């Protein structure tokens, strides 16, 4: 049984090992759990940026702490990771080899797409169902997606599309083929098996995982990988996908600052000092500093020069690069005149 689990967890295992390698024992293992969950905290958002892990942000929101702990214990038992300190891990040579042979899925883009993934899937699944039934002139069926919003969206799209009911099915199929033929290394079955059409009900995620002989987490990652590829591909050229482009248009991507950091940014742009903002918001100055680090990560129009002199910025960067580390304490020991807040700001502005 244990051997089957190893086979079924290739993608999930690969992503965790990749994250462990990137973190380089500078964050606890639970920073990976919060990243995959898409936790909207300043620390998790900073980690996603500083350790180049944005593409995995929020890609496994259903992941429980129990399942994550179980996976970490399994990886230790397989001797692909080892504990390098309390809740800190590194890869073993076996882990390095596995990661080299099984790199993470290359279309995952959680930071950009995690908040629109579900909405895109709802649109796609309902659109395919309706188009399929139009092809066979079937009008009596139960919509696979519920909700007035999605039904109104589809009605508007069908009115806008200048294609006959007889042609819409073949054109949609042709666009799907075009979309995937340029991605030869991707198997769209993870998505196709879920689609509902004329006299055919799509599989549930668990049924699709079973059909593909995959573990549930691996299946979920494959499914999201396909969705994220479609979002990217269609978004790159609406003119190439006149029908599928309607699935993409109007999707709201709301990544970026947390709500609390946005409030701090608004006060900052009004000219308030950090101390004044802390008083107005009744928050600790350290919390406001967290917000500034988050702002430095997300806004190119925010200058950190008022908080860190340029010569000191350069010194911090040189030390970090020479030591190949983002550990604040190690950098602080070498640049004693800099505060931890200043070091974090510099790392944030320069992407780690």
N, C-alpha and C positions, 0 to 999 in steps of 0.2 A: 504493500500500500504506500509506504513512504517513497518508493521509487516512482510510482505514478504521480505523486504530488510534485516531485521534482520536475517531471516532464511537463506537467500541466501549468507550472508557474514560471515559465521562461520569461515572459514580458514583465510581469510584476517584479520578479527577481532582478532582472536587468536594470530596471529603473531604480530600485532601491540601491543596488550596488553602484550605479552611476552617481546617485546623490551622495552616498557615503564617500566615494572618491573625491567628489567636488568639495564636500565639506571639510575633508582633510582633518577630521577629528577636532575641528574648531567650533562645532556646535553639537548639541546632544542629538541622539538618534531621533528624538521626538520632534525635532525641527522638520524632519522629513515627513512625519505623520501630519503635522500641521500644514505643510506645503501641499501635500496630496489632497488634503481636505479643503484647501483653499481658505484657510483661516484668515480673516481680514484684520490682522493685527499688524502694528508697525514692525515688530520683529520678524514675522513671517514674510512680509512684503520686502523688507530689507534683505533677508536671506535669499529670497528668490532672485533679486537683482545682483547682490554681491557675489554669489556663488554660481551665477549663470545657470539658474534652475527655473527660470520663468516659464518655460514650456510645460513644466509639470504642475504648475499651480492650479489646484482645483480639479484635477483630472479624475480623482477618485473620491468624490464627496461622500459616497456611502461607506467608505472604509471605516471600520470601528477600531478603537484602541485595542480591543481583544484580538482581532484578526491581525493587526499590525504587530503586536507583541509575539503572536504565534509565528509570524513570518520571520521575525528577527531571531527567535530561538532556533527556527529551522535552518536559517542561514549560518548561524554559529555551529550547529550540529554538522552541517555540510562543509565546514571549514573554509568558507569563502569570505567571512568577516571575523574579526576578533576584537575583543573589548580592549581599548587603549586607555581607559579611565572610566570614571563613573558615568554611565550612559553615553560614552563616546566610543566610536568604532572606526576601524580601518579595514581595508581590503587585505586579504592574504594573497599570496601568489596565485592560488587557485581562483580567487575572486577576480583578480586582474585578467587571468586567462579567459574566464567565463565571459567577462564584459567585452573583451576583445572579439570573442567569437559570436556574441549575442548583443550587439549594440541596441540601445533603446529605439523604439519606433520613431521614425524621422519626421512624421507629419504632426505630431502632438504639439499643440500651441495653446496651452491652458491659459496663459496670461492674457492673450488676445481674445480667445474664443470661449472660455469656460462659462461665461454668463449668457452666451447666445447659442450654445450647443443644443440645449433642450428645445429652444424655440425653433431652431433650424430643422431639427428632427421632426417636430410636430408638423411643421409646414410640409416637409418632404413626404412624410408618410400619408398625410391626408391628400396631398396633391396627386400622388401616385395612385391612391385608391380611387379617387374621383376620375382621373384620366383613364384608368383601366376599365372602369364601369362605363364610361362614355364610349369607349371603343366597342363595347358589346351592347350599347344602347340599354343598359340596365339602370333603372332609376329607383329600385326598391332595395335598399341596403342600409345598414347602420354605420354612420361615420366612425372611423377608428379613433378619431380625436374629438374630445368634448370641448365645449366652451364657445360662447358667442363670439369672442374675439377672433379665434382662428377660423370660424365659419364665415364671418364677415370678410376677413382677409381673402379667403378663397373666392368668394363671390365677386369681390372687386377684381381679383386677378383674372378670373374667367371672362369678365366683361372687357377687360383691357386687352387680352390676347386676341389677336386678329387671325385666328386659325380655325378651320372648320373642325367640328367634332370628330369627323372621320380621320383627320390628319394629325390631331393633337397627340394621339397615342404613339404613332410611329415617329413623330418628331421628338417627343420626350425620350423615347428609347434611343434614338440616334444621338441625342445630346449626352445621355448617360454613357453610352459607349465611347463617345469622343472624350468625355471627361476622364474615364478610367484607362483608355488605351495609351495615354501618355504616362501612366504610372504602372509599368509592367511588374514591379516588385510588390504591388499591393493586390490583395485578394479581397474584393468587395463583398464576399459572401457573408461576412459578419453583419453587413447592413441589409443585403438582399433578402436573406432568410427572415428578416423582421418585417418586410413589407407586406401589406395587405392589398389584394387586388380583386378582380372579378372572380367570384366563387372560390376565393382562397384567403385564408386568415393567416397573417404573419405570426411567426413564432415569438414566444416570450424570450427575454434575455437568457433565462435558464435553459429553455429548450434549444435555443440557438447555440449556446455554449456546449450543450450535450451533443448536438448534431455535429459540431465541429471538433469534438473530443478535446475541449479546452476547459481549464478551470474558469470559474466565474470572473475573477479579477482580470485574468488574461483576456477573456472574451470582451469584457467591458473596455479594456484599453484598446483592443483591436477595433472595436466599434467606434470609439471616440476618435481614433486615428483616421478612420475613413471619413467620418463627419468633418473633422478639421481639414482634411485634404480637400473635400468638396467645397467647404466655405472659402478656402484660399483660392482654389482653382477658378471657381465661378466668379469670385470677386476680382480676379485679375483681368477678366475680359467679358463683360456683359454681352458684347456684340457676338461672341462665339457661342453663347448659350442663351438665346432669346427667351426660351421658356423657363429654364432652370434659374435664370437670373432673378426671377420674381421671388424665389425662395430667399435670396440674399438681401434684396433691397429693403431698407428700413430697419434692419436689425440694429439694435442699440448696444454698442459695446461700452460697458461702464467700468472698465478697469481703471486703475490709477489710485488717487488718494482715498483713504478711508474718510468717513464722514467727519470724524473728529479733527483729522488733519486739515480738511477743507475749511473748517471753521477757523482754525489757527491761521491758515493761509490768508483768509479774508481779512483778519485783523492785522496780519503782517503787512499786507498791501495798503492798509490804511495808515501805516507809519508807526504802529505800536511796538514797543520793545518787548523782549521775551518776558521780562518781569511783569510788565503791565498786562500782557496777554494772560499770563498765569493768574494774575489777580482777577481779571475780568472773567475768566473761565473757571476760576476756583479750582485750578489744577496745580500739581507740583511742577516746578520748573523743569525737572527731569522729563516729565511727560511732554512738555512743550518742545524740549530738545529732541525727543523721539519724533515728534511731528516734523521738525525741521529736517531731520535726516530723511524722512519719508518724502518730503517736498523736494529735497535735493536729488532724490532718485527719479522723481517723476516729472519735474518741471525744468526744462532747459533755460527758462527765463529767470530762474532763481539763482542769484549770485551768492556764493559763500564767502566772498572776499571781506565782508563786514565782520565775519566771525573768525576767519583764519587768514592771516597775512599770507600773501602769495609765496614768499620765501619759505614759510613754514609748511605750506601746502606741498611744495616741491620736495622738501626734506622728508615729509611723511610718506610721500609716494615712492621716493627712492629707497627708503628703508623697507617699505612693504614689498617692493619688487625684489630687492636684494635678498630678503629673508623668505621670499615666496610664501608669504603668510598674510592673513587678514586678522590674526588674533590681536586684539586690542592691547593686551598686556605686553606681549612681545614687542610691539611697536612702541608702546609707551616707555618701556625700559630703555629704548634707544633714543627716543625723542622726549626727554623728560619735561621740556617746557610746554609741550602740547597737552591739552586736556583730552580725556576720553571722548568728549563731545566733539572736539575739533578733529580728532582722528576719524571718528565715524562719519563726520561731514565730508571729509576729503575722500574717504573710500567710496562714499555714496555718490559724490559728484563724478568720480572717475570710474564708476562701475566695478569697484573692487580691486 
